[in-house]
């Protein structure tokens, strides 16, 4: 018998992580945001509390979520501090 996978038995890829979070989510919790940026969660929170992380979280009750697109735009802009990032957002040039 062959050990090749059959076409009908293929699992969908890039749907969920091991912890059940959707990889295609537009809003990320601290774990997802830090993983996207390649930081530990502890370092991500240090950046957030010190103002060196530009994007601010959105709050849904007690849950904080960061925009995946804003985090990507922040990196493409050179990871400016929060004050500079907020100025860049006002110009609307960051998401182009």
C-alpha positions in Angstrom: 0.0 0.0 0.0 1.0 3.5 -0.7 1.4 6.0 2.1 0.6 9.0 -0.1 -2.2 11.2 1.1 -5.4 11.0 -0.9 -6.7 14.3 -2.5 -10.0 14.0 -0.6 -8.3 13.6 2.8 -6.5 16.9 2.7 -6.9 19.1 5.7 -7.4 22.8 5.1 -4.2 24.8 5.6 -3.7 28.1 7.4 -7.1 28.1 9.1 -6.2 27.7 12.8 -3.1 27.6 14.9 -2.5 24.9 17.5 -4.3 27.0 20.1 -7.4 27.3 17.9 -7.0 30.9 16.8 -7.8 31.7 13.2 -4.6 32.6 11.3 -6.7 34.7 8.8 -8.1 36.9 11.6 -7.9 40.6 11.0 -7.7 41.4 14.7 -5.0 39.7 16.8 -4.7 39.2 20.6 -1.3 39.9 22.2 -0.1 36.3 21.5 -1.0 36.6 17.8 0.3 40.1 17.4 3.6 39.3 19.1 4.0 36.2 17.0 3.3 38.2 13.8 6.1 40.6 14.8 8.5 37.9 16.0 8.6 39.1 19.6 7.9 37.3 22.8 4.6 38.3 24.5 6.5 39.8 27.4 8.6 42.0 25.1 5.5 42.9 23.1 3.9 44.2 26.3 7.1 46.1 27.2 6.9 47.9 23.9 3.2 48.6 24.4 3.6 50.0 27.9 6.7 52.1 27.0 5.1 53.7 23.9 7.6 52.1 21.5 4.8 50.1 19.9 3.0 52.4 17.6 -0.3 50.7 17.0 -2.8 51.0 19.8 -5.1 48.1 20.7 -8.9 48.2 20.2 -10.8 47.1 23.3 -13.8 44.8 23.2 -14.9 44.5 26.8 -11.8 43.3 28.6 -10.2 41.9 25.4 -7.6 43.9 23.6 -7.0 43.3 19.9 -4.5 44.8 17.4 -5.2 45.3 13.7 -3.1 42.9 11.6 -2.9 45.5 8.8 -1.8 48.3 11.1 0.9 46.1 12.6 2.2 45.3 9.2 2.1 48.9 8.1 3.9 49.9 11.3 6.8 47.5 10.5 6.9 48.7 6.8 7.2 52.3 8.2 10.3 51.4 10.2 8.6 50.7 13.6 8.3 54.3 14.8 7.3 55.1 18.4 3.7 55.8 19.2 3.8 59.6 18.9 5.4 59.4 15.5 3.1 56.6 14.4 0.0 58.6 15.4 1.3 61.5 13.3 1.8 59.2 10.3 -1.7 57.8 10.7 -3.1 61.3 10.4 -1.5 61.7 7.0 -3.1 58.5 5.8 0.1 57.6 3.9 0.9 54.5 6.0 -1.6 52.1 4.3 -0.7 52.9 0.7 
